[in-house]
Amino acid sequence: MNLSDLKENTVTSLILIFLVAIFVFEALSGGSSNTTTLIRLGAQNNVLIVNYGQWYRLVTAQFLHIGILHLACNMVMIAYLGPYLERIMGHWRFLALYLLTGIFGNVMSLAFANDYSISAGASTAVFGLLGAMSIIGYRNRDNQAGLLLGRQAFSLAVVNIVFNLFMPDIDIWGHIGGFIGGVLIAMVLGSRVLKRYDRWYRALAFGVLMALLVFFLKKGLVIG
């Protein structure tokens, strides 16, 4: 596998275009930093999710961004990681990975983050991509390119999470959840062109994923 062979990014491009379109819609609807606009368009707020049954926010929050810098940072990471993972996993697996890790990160945020805060952004999915690349790289550590990408992704995740510890407005739980989800979901989904984990490891990953999902949802139902 050569790095130059990994550029196949149809889904990645569509995701980036969609995020920009949503951001423009935010701006035209009252501003991406306007709390009322964010709530109206589907940002995450645990009270609204649990007390008012607005569970769709676990999905919609990952498509909204708070300010242009927030959008730009996430787009850079998606544009970097997306083409590699999309080529490795295939279009549909990659799309499933992106969407599901974003949701899983938001579910962990539901369980542990401040119930009254408002959060949004593709960061949960971005950390999911980092987790996926890390575990795929580890499985293919005999492949120089795969190992390099995996190490880079893991290092980026660790550095970012450490920085998150000193940034009070960042939803670190969503980031950690996205990374964990990325590891487990990538193991379950497998790869199109590289080595997969065998069925026992995949079954174990699926079991852990479901157990964590149930635990996070159960804990998230209690509003503090």
Backbone as CSV, one residue per row, in Angstrom:
resi,resn,N_x,N_y,N_z,CA_x,CA_y,CA_z,C_x,C_y,C_z
1,MET,0.841,-1.192,0.000,0.000,0.000,0.000,0.876,1.241,0.000
2,ASN,0.711,2.083,-0.995,1.418,3.340,-1.064,0.469,4.459,-0.680
3,LEU,1.003,5.482,-0.022,0.156,6.586,0.400,-0.528,7.241,-0.792
4,SER,0.149,7.282,-1.939,-0.431,7.911,-3.118,-1.617,7.134,-3.671
5,ASP,-1.735,5.861,-3.278,-2.835,5.028,-3.768,-4.093,5.158,-2.925
6,LEU,-4.011,5.921,-1.842,-5.113,5.959,-0.887,-6.083,7.122,-1.097
7,LYS,-5.904,7.838,-2.191,-6.739,9.016,-2.436,-8.003,8.629,-3.202
8,GLU,-9.031,8.423,-2.462,-10.334,8.142,-3.052,-11.369,8.711,-2.099
9,ASN,-11.874,9.874,-2.410,-12.517,10.664,-1.366,-13.891,11.210,-1.726
10,THR,-14.703,10.446,-2.409,-16.039,10.920,-2.780,-16.861,11.281,-1.552
11,VAL,-16.969,10.362,-0.593,-17.763,10.606,0.607,-17.155,11.731,1.436
12,THR,-15.838,11.743,1.535,-15.158,12.816,2.275,-15.518,14.177,1.700
13,SER,-15.469,14.294,0.386,-15.799,15.569,-0.266,-17.243,15.972,0.000
14,LEU,-18.150,15.004,-0.066,-19.565,15.300,0.190,-19.785,15.747,1.636
15,ILE,-19.076,15.123,2.570,-19.181,15.526,3.975,-18.721,16.970,4.144
16,LEU,-17.597,17.316,3.549,-17.064,18.678,3.670,-18.018,19.697,3.059
17,ILE,-18.560,19.374,1.902,-19.516,20.276,1.248,-20.755,20.451,2.116
18,PHE,-21.236,19.362,2.679,-22.428,19.411,3.526,-22.184,20.266,4.767
19,LEU,-21.023,20.118,5.391,-20.708,20.907,6.585,-20.662,22.398,6.270
20,VAL,-20.085,22.741,5.126,-20.042,24.153,4.726,-21.451,24.674,4.471
21,ALA,-22.275,23.871,3.787,-23.650,24.291,3.501,-24.440,24.518,4.785
22,ILE,-24.270,23.622,5.756,-24.962,23.779,7.038,-24.470,25.027,7.757
23,PHE,-23.171,25.287,7.681,-22.624,26.473,8.355,-23.183,27.750,7.731
24,VAL,-23.289,27.786,6.418,-23.878,28.950,5.742,-25.323,29.128,6.191
25,PHE,-26.046,28.015,6.303,-27.429,28.072,6.773,-27.495,28.609,8.202
26,GLU,-26.560,28.189,9.047,-26.490,28.731,10.408,-26.325,30.246,10.379
27,ALA,-25.373,30.681,9.552,-25.080,32.113,9.471,-26.302,32.902,9.016
28,LEU,-27.037,32.358,8.067,-28.209,33.045,7.538,-29.410,32.956,8.480
29,SER,-29.342,32.030,9.437,-30.472,31.809,10.346,-30.324,32.535,11.671
30,GLY,-29.257,33.319,11.797,-29.079,34.065,13.036,-27.666,34.066,13.558
31,GLY,-26.789,33.275,12.947,-25.390,33.267,13.360,-24.992,31.976,14.037
32,SER,-23.793,31.478,13.707,-23.340,30.193,14.233,-22.961,30.248,15.702
33,SER,-22.828,31.446,16.249,-22.504,31.590,17.668,-23.722,32.013,18.491
34,ASN,-24.861,32.100,17.846,-26.088,32.503,18.513,-26.725,31.296,19.186
35,THR,-26.918,31.375,20.493,-27.433,30.234,21.251,-28.810,29.803,20.763
36,THR,-29.662,30.760,20.506,-31.015,30.432,20.041,-30.979,29.698,18.707
37,THR,-30.114,30.154,17.819,-29.973,29.510,16.511,-29.459,28.090,16.656
38,LEU,-28.459,27.915,17.485,-27.885,26.587,17.684,-28.917,25.616,18.246
39,ILE,-29.662,26.065,19.225,-30.697,25.209,19.816,-31.768,24.871,18.776
40,ARG,-32.188,25.863,18.027,-33.235,25.645,17.026,-32.800,24.665,15.931
41,LEU,-31.510,24.688,15.592,-31.028,23.849,14.498,-30.561,22.461,14.949
42,GLY,-30.521,22.222,16.272,-30.236,20.856,16.715,-28.959,20.643,17.484
43,ALA,-28.406,21.680,18.106,-27.216,21.501,18.938,-27.554,20.613,20.142
44,GLN,-26.528,20.041,20.750,-26.762,19.128,21.866,-26.968,19.889,23.166
45,ASN,-28.032,19.524,23.853,-28.302,19.993,25.207,-28.978,18.842,25.927
46,ASN,-28.356,18.356,26.971,-28.826,17.135,27.620,-30.220,17.272,28.231
47,VAL,-30.528,18.442,28.731,-31.854,18.654,29.314,-32.935,18.502,28.250
48,LEU,-32.704,19.099,27.090,-33.687,19.003,26.009,-33.799,17.572,25.479
49,ILE,-32.693,16.876,25.459,-32.706,15.493,24.976,-33.511,14.593,25.901
50,VAL,-33.205,14.660,27.185,-33.815,13.733,28.152,-35.206,14.180,28.572
51,ASN,-35.343,15.425,28.999,-36.621,15.890,29.548,-37.687,16.150,28.487
52,TYR,-37.241,16.458,27.261,-38.194,16.793,26.206,-38.163,15.796,25.044
53,GLY,-37.401,14.734,25.204,-37.390,13.668,24.198,-36.800,14.051,22.860
54,GLN,-35.911,15.032,22.844,-35.327,15.483,21.574,-34.038,14.711,21.267
55,TRP,-34.202,13.403,21.073,-33.052,12.519,20.874,-32.340,12.749,19.545
56,TYR,-33.013,13.390,18.617,-32.388,13.687,17.325,-31.139,14.548,17.476
57,ARG,-31.026,15.261,18.599,-29.867,16.135,18.805,-28.556,15.349,18.883
58,LEU,-28.631,14.076,19.265,-27.433,13.237,19.284,-26.887,13.026,17.877
59,VAL,-27.735,13.213,16.880,-27.324,13.087,15.476,-27.003,14.453,14.881
60,THR,-27.913,15.400,15.058,-27.778,16.686,14.368,-26.630,17.550,14.884
61,ALA,-26.268,17.378,16.151,-25.229,18.242,16.738,-23.907,18.141,16.002
62,GLN,-23.621,16.978,15.421,-22.315,16.801,14.776,-22.191,17.550,13.452
63,PHE,-23.287,18.108,12.959,-23.240,18.834,11.685,-23.204,20.347,11.874
64,LEU,-23.346,20.804,13.112,-23.336,22.235,13.408,-21.978,22.651,13.954
65,HIS,-21.622,23.911,13.753,-20.362,24.420,14.293,-20.559,25.797,14.895
66,ILE,-19.755,26.098,15.890,-19.846,27.356,16.616,-18.679,28.239,16.200
67,GLY,-18.874,29.029,15.167,-17.824,29.901,14.664,-17.048,29.278,13.519
68,ILE,-16.473,30.129,12.685,-15.762,29.687,11.485,-14.492,28.914,11.822
69,LEU,-13.798,29.299,12.908,-12.571,28.596,13.289,-12.882,27.159,13.695
70,HIS,-13.975,26.962,14.413,-14.413,25.626,14.805,-14.627,24.759,13.567
71,LEU,-15.328,25.302,12.591,-15.570,24.578,11.335,-14.270,24.290,10.606
72,ALA,-13.417,25.291,10.499,-12.175,25.139,9.729,-11.276,24.055,10.331
73,CYS,-11.138,24.036,11.650,-10.291,23.032,12.301,-10.789,21.624,12.026
74,ASN,-12.096,21.428,12.141,-12.652,20.100,11.892,-12.536,19.707,10.426
75,MET,-12.733,20.655,9.528,-12.633,20.356,8.103,-11.216,19.956,7.707
76,VAL,-10.233,20.606,8.297,-8.834,20.247,8.009,-8.569,18.797,8.395
77,MET,-9.045,18.396,9.564,-8.823,17.022,10.018,-9.575,16.014,9.156
78,ILE,-10.802,16.348,8.789,-11.571,15.440,7.937,-10.920,15.322,6.561
79,ALA,-10.456,16.450,6.028,-9.817,16.438,4.716,-8.504,15.658,4.729
80,TYR,-7.844,15.622,5.880,-6.590,14.871,6.000,-6.848,13.377,6.164
81,LEU,-7.711,13.023,7.104,-7.928,11.618,7.434,-8.898,10.918,6.483
82,GLY,-9.900,11.655,6.026,-10.969,11.060,5.247,-10.542,10.278,4.018
83,PRO,-9.722,10.864,3.137,-9.353,10.144,1.918,-8.640,8.818,2.189
84,TYR,-7.794,8.781,3.204,-7.099,7.539,3.534,-8.074,6.483,4.047
85,LEU,-8.891,6.876,5.020,-9.825,5.910,5.598,-10.882,5.473,4.592
86,GLU,-11.310,6.383,3.747,-12.325,6.022,2.751,-11.787,4.996,1.766
87,ARG,-10.546,5.162,1.374,-9.928,4.191,0.454,-9.700,2.852,1.152
88,ILE,-9.294,2.899,2.408,-9.027,1.672,3.159,-10.319,0.898,3.440
89,MET,-11.365,1.624,3.864,-12.584,0.969,4.320,-13.636,0.797,3.237
90,GLY,-13.605,1.647,2.231,-14.667,1.684,1.239,-15.655,2.787,1.574
91,HIS,-16.408,3.232,0.588,-17.278,4.393,0.771,-18.321,4.202,1.876
92,TRP,-19.056,3.093,1.833,-20.172,2.914,2.755,-19.698,2.648,4.180
93,ARG,-18.645,1.859,4.327,-18.107,1.634,5.668,-17.594,2.947,6.260
94,PHE,-16.945,3.729,5.427,-16.417,5.008,5.909,-17.549,5.941,6.331
95,LEU,-18.604,6.008,5.532,-19.734,6.858,5.886,-20.366,6.391,7.195
96,ALA,-20.537,5.082,7.339,-21.098,4.536,8.582,-20.199,4.868,9.772
97,LEU,-18.892,4.717,9.580,-17.937,5.051,10.640,-18.087,6.500,11.060
98,TYR,-18.126,7.404,10.099,-18.211,8.835,10.390,-19.473,9.158,11.176
99,LEU,-20.609,8.685,10.706,-21.874,9.011,11.346,-22.008,8.372,12.733
100,LEU,-21.638,7.105,12.823,-21.826,6.379,14.082,-20.882,6.848,15.178
101,THR,-19.652,7.186,14.815,-18.732,7.674,15.842,-19.153,9.048,16.349
102,GLY,-19.709,9.872,15.444,-20.224,11.159,15.882,-21.339,10.990,16.894
103,ILE,-22.237,10.051,16.623,-23.343,9.776,17.546,-22.825,9.202,18.859
104,PHE,-21.893,8.242,18.764,-21.380,7.596,19.971,-20.692,8.611,20.878
105,GLY,-19.919,9.519,20.287,-19.288,10.565,21.082,-20.309,11.448,21.775
106,ASN,-21.395,11.770,21.078,-22.445,12.584,21.677,-23.174,11.839,22.795
107,VAL,-23.290,10.525,22.657,-23.924,9.735,23.720,-23.042,9.744,24.971
108,MET,-21.732,9.642,24.809,-20.853,9.714,25.973,-20.919,11.102,26.599
109,SER,-21.049,12.120,25.764,-21.220,13.476,26.273,-22.514,13.597,27.062
110,LEU,-23.562,12.933,26.591,-24.830,12.905,27.311,-24.646,12.334,28.715
111,ALA,-23.790,11.327,28.821,-23.579,10.652,30.103,-22.746,11.462,31.084
112,PHE,-21.748,12.184,30.592,-20.760,12.766,31.511,-20.612,14.286,31.454
113,ALA,-21.031,14.918,30.371,-20.815,16.361,30.237,-21.847,17.152,31.037
114,ASN,-21.619,18.432,31.153,-22.547,19.338,31.837,-23.914,19.279,31.155
115,ASP,-24.946,18.946,31.926,-26.273,18.760,31.341,-26.871,20.043,30.784
116,TYR,-26.401,21.181,31.242,-27.024,22.444,30.864,-26.226,23.191,29.783
117,SER,-25.116,22.632,29.371,-24.299,23.268,28.346,-24.851,22.969,26.957
118,ILE,-24.394,23.737,25.986,-24.760,23.529,24.588,-23.495,23.159,23.829
119,SER,-23.544,22.073,23.091,-22.366,21.637,22.336,-22.752,21.274,20.913
120,ALA,-21.794,21.396,20.032,-22.008,21.086,18.621,-20.652,20.888,17.966
121,GLY,-20.658,20.281,16.796,-19.432,20.153,16.034,-19.139,18.735,15.585
122,ALA,-18.345,18.646,14.540,-17.953,17.351,13.984,-16.784,16.735,14.732
123,SER,-16.373,17.344,15.849,-15.199,16.860,16.569,-15.369,15.425,17.058
124,THR,-16.594,15.053,17.441,-16.806,13.670,17.879,-16.500,12.702,16.744
125,ALA,-16.944,13.044,15.542,-16.658,12.199,14.375,-15.177,12.251,13.999
126,VAL,-14.564,13.422,14.132,-13.131,13.551,13.837,-12.313,12.651,14.754
127,PHE,-12.631,12.652,16.033,-11.931,11.760,16.958,-12.262,10.304,16.648
128,GLY,-13.450,10.053,16.111,-13.766,8.707,15.649,-12.857,8.278,14.516
129,LEU,-12.565,9.177,13.597,-11.645,8.866,12.497,-10.237,8.610,13.033
130,LEU,-9.840,9.392,14.032,-8.522,9.180,14.644,-8.448,7.813,15.321
131,GLY,-9.516,7.440,16.031,-9.549,6.128,16.668,-9.513,5.000,15.649
132,ALA,-10.279,5.156,14.576,-10.315,4.133,13.527,-8.951,3.964,12.873
133,MET,-8.315,5.086,12.538,-7.002,4.999,11.906,-5.978,4.388,12.851
134,SER,-6.094,4.688,14.129,-5.164,4.133,15.120,-5.258,2.617,15.177
135,ILE,-6.487,2.091,15.246,-6.647,0.646,15.400,-6.375,-0.088,14.097
136,ILE,-6.693,0.519,12.966,-6.373,-0.091,11.674,-4.863,-0.123,11.484
137,GLY,-4.201,0.962,11.875,-2.737,0.991,11.778,-2.097,-0.062,12.649
138,TYR,-2.650,-0.260,13.859,-2.095,-1.274,14.756,-2.284,-2.669,14.173
139,ARG,-3.443,-2.941,13.599,-3.696,-4.261,13.002,-2.766,-4.516,11.829
140,ASN,-2.376,-3.449,11.140,-1.517,-3.577,9.961,-0.127,-2.998,10.231
141,ARG,0.364,-3.250,11.438,1.642,-2.663,11.837,2.832,-3.241,11.083
142,ASP,2.620,-4.325,10.335,3.681,-4.845,9.483,3.741,-4.102,8.154
143,ASN,2.797,-3.207,7.937,2.752,-2.386,6.733,3.238,-0.981,7.102
144,GLN,4.299,-0.537,6.475,4.943,0.709,6.883,3.995,1.910,6.790
145,ALA,3.248,2.001,5.689,2.338,3.128,5.509,1.205,3.076,6.525
146,GLY,0.631,1.890,6.729,-0.447,1.744,7.703,0.014,2.068,9.107
147,LEU,1.208,1.597,9.465,1.757,1.866,10.785,1.984,3.354,10.993
148,LEU,2.510,4.027,9.969,2.765,5.467,10.059,1.475,6.245,10.274
149,LEU,0.456,5.925,9.487,-0.820,6.617,9.625,-1.440,6.362,10.999
150,GLY,-1.354,5.116,11.461,-1.899,4.784,12.764,-1.211,5.535,13.887
151,ARG,0.107,5.600,13.840,0.857,6.316,14.873,0.540,7.806,14.855
152,GLN,0.459,8.378,13.661,0.139,9.798,13.550,-1.238,10.097,14.123
153,ALA,-2.207,9.240,13.800,-3.573,9.446,14.280,-3.638,9.338,15.799
154,PHE,-2.988,8.336,16.357,-2.997,8.163,17.809,-2.320,9.338,18.501
155,SER,-1.207,9.789,17.963,-0.491,10.927,18.544,-1.346,12.185,18.502
156,LEU,-2.015,12.428,17.379,-2.890,13.598,17.258,-4.025,13.546,18.279
157,ALA,-4.589,12.352,18.468,-5.678,12.206,19.430,-5.200,12.497,20.845
158,VAL,-4.069,11.943,21.223,-3.542,12.139,22.574,-3.221,13.610,22.822
159,VAL,-2.526,14.238,21.882,-2.158,15.650,22.031,-3.399,16.519,22.178
160,ASN,-4.397,16.263,21.342,-5.620,17.071,21.389,-6.377,16.876,22.694
161,ILE,-6.452,15.651,23.179,-7.169,15.403,24.430,-6.440,16.056,25.600
162,VAL,-5.108,16.032,25.589,-4.340,16.711,26.635,-4.630,18.206,26.607
163,PHE,-4.646,18.807,25.417,-4.975,20.229,25.305,-6.395,20.505,25.793
164,ASN,-7.313,19.576,25.514,-8.707,19.740,25.940,-8.832,19.883,27.446
165,LEU,-7.906,19.265,28.197,-7.946,19.332,29.655,-7.822,20.758,30.173
166,PHE,-7.209,21.623,29.365,-6.968,23.000,29.784,-7.881,23.993,29.063
167,MET,-8.900,23.475,28.389,-9.831,24.321,27.649,-11.243,24.028,28.155
168,PRO,-11.748,24.822,29.084,-13.006,24.514,29.778,-14.238,24.483,28.872
169,ASP,-14.199,25.155,27.741,-15.377,25.205,26.870,-15.429,24.046,25.876
170,ILE,-14.455,23.149,25.937,-14.400,22.019,25.014,-15.094,20.812,25.629
171,ASP,-15.871,20.105,24.814,-16.567,18.893,25.268,-15.617,17.698,25.162
172,ILE,-14.764,17.551,26.166,-13.758,16.493,26.128,-14.395,15.109,26.145
173,TRP,-15.549,14.973,26.794,-16.198,13.666,26.846,-16.653,13.222,25.464
174,GLY,-17.131,14.149,24.679,-17.514,13.820,23.311,-16.324,13.377,22.481
175,HIS,-15.185,14.015,22.720,-13.970,13.658,21.991,-13.487,12.256,22.378
176,ILE,-13.452,12.001,23.674,-13.025,10.675,24.140,-13.984,9.598,23.632
177,GLY,-15.276,9.895,23.715,-16.264,8.944,23.221,-16.128,8.679,21.737
178,GLY,-15.870,9.734,20.972,-15.661,9.561,19.539,-14.479,8.658,19.246
179,PHE,-13.383,8.856,19.992,-12.189,8.035,19.780,-12.465,6.573,20.116
180,ILE,-13.076,6.337,21.277,-13.406,4.961,21.671,-14.333,4.323,20.640
181,GLY,-15.339,5.081,20.233,-16.259,4.577,19.222,-15.549,4.261,17.920
182,GLY,-14.611,5.106,17.529,-13.864,4.874,16.295,-13.074,3.582,16.336
183,VAL,-12.435,3.309,17.468,-11.674,2.067,17.628,-12.588,0.855,17.481
184,LEU,-13.685,0.857,18.227,-14.575,-0.305,18.265,-15.345,-0.485,16.960
185,ILE,-15.859,0.602,16.413,-16.652,0.508,15.185,-15.774,0.105,14.000
186,ALA,-14.541,0.606,13.944,-13.634,0.208,12.864,-13.301,-1.277,12.949
187,MET,-13.149,-1.787,14.160,-12.900,-3.225,14.321,-14.085,-4.042,13.809
188,VAL,-15.300,-3.566,14.091,-16.504,-4.284,13.664,-16.697,-4.199,12.153
189,LEU,-16.546,-3.009,11.587,-16.799,-2.810,10.161,-15.747,-3.448,9.269
190,GLY,-14.498,-3.429,9.712,-13.432,-4.021,8.918,-12.940,-3.109,7.807
191,SER,-12.042,-3.627,7.003,-11.380,-2.879,5.947,-11.636,-3.522,4.585
192,ARG,-11.580,-2.716,3.553,-11.748,-3.236,2.203,-10.440,-3.760,1.623
193,VAL,-9.324,-3.134,1.989,-8.059,-3.458,1.325,-6.957,-3.914,2.276
194,LEU,-7.146,-3.746,3.599,-6.116,-4.140,4.554,-6.624,-5.284,5.423
195,LYS,-5.756,-5.777,6.299,-6.128,-6.875,7.186,-7.257,-6.463,8.118
196,ARG,-8.185,-7.393,8.338,-9.255,-7.175,9.308,-8.921,-7.928,10.587
197,TYR,-9.597,-7.536,11.667,-9.552,-8.347,12.879,-10.421,-9.581,12.652
198,ASP,-10.028,-10.704,13.256,-10.813,-11.922,13.035,-12.162,-11.801,13.725
199,ARG,-13.050,-12.753,13.453,-14.439,-12.624,13.866,-14.605,-12.580,15.377
200,TRP,-13.702,-13.205,16.127,-13.828,-13.192,17.587,-13.537,-11.811,18.143
201,TYR,-12.499,-11.167,17.622,-12.197,-9.807,18.042,-13.307,-8.852,17.632
202,ARG,-13.861,-9.065,16.449,-14.945,-8.205,15.982,-16.193,-8.393,16.838
203,ALA,-16.478,-9.629,17.210,-17.627,-9.893,18.076,-17.421,-9.259,19.446
204,LEU,-16.196,-9.350,19.966,-15.881,-8.738,21.256,-16.033,-7.227,21.184
205,ALA,-15.528,-6.625,20.097,-15.645,-5.176,19.923,-17.107,-4.755,19.867
206,PHE,-17.926,-5.529,19.171,-19.350,-5.218,19.083,-20.009,-5.315,20.459
207,GLY,-19.655,-6.335,21.224,-20.212,-6.495,22.559,-19.841,-5.347,23.470
208,VAL,-18.577,-4.946,23.437,-18.127,-3.813,24.255,-18.832,-2.533,23.821
209,LEU,-18.977,-2.353,22.516,-19.649,-1.165,21.975,-21.083,-1.071,22.486
210,MET,-21.810,-2.179,22.424,-23.201,-2.192,22.875,-23.302,-1.982,24.390
211,ALA,-22.387,-2.594,25.144,-22.396,-2.443,26.595,-22.143,-0.989,26.993
212,LEU,-21.186,-0.356,26.340,-20.905,1.045,26.632,-22.076,1.939,26.243
213,LEU,-22.698,1.637,25.117,-23.832,2.434,24.665,-24.968,2.381,25.684
214,VAL,-25.265,1.188,26.160,-26.318,1.035,27.162,-25.954,1.765,28.451
215,PHE,-24.698,1.619,28.880,-24.243,2.286,30.103,-24.335,3.797,29.981
216,PHE,-23.861,4.351,28.855,-23.889,5.793,28.666,-25.326,6.313,28.625
217,LEU,-26.201,5.599,27.919,-27.592,6.036,27.835,-28.267,5.992,29.201
218,LYS,-28.021,4.921,29.952,-28.614,4.782,31.280,-28.143,5.909,32.191
219,LYS,-26.848,6.201,32.159,-26.305,7.270,32.995,-26.805,8.643,32.512
220,GLY,-26.921,8.792,31.206,-27.357,10.064,30.659,-28.793,10.421,30.963
221,LEU,-29.603,9.419,31.276,-31.008,9.658,31.581,-31.210,10.392,32.905
222,VAL,-30.158,10.429,33.711,-30.228,11.131,35.005,-29.675,12.547,34.829
223,ILE,-30.544,13.518,34.890,-30.115,14.906,34.747,-29.747,15.473,36.116
224,GLY,-28.487,15.953,36.214,-28.012,16.455,37.496,-28.215,17.934,37.673
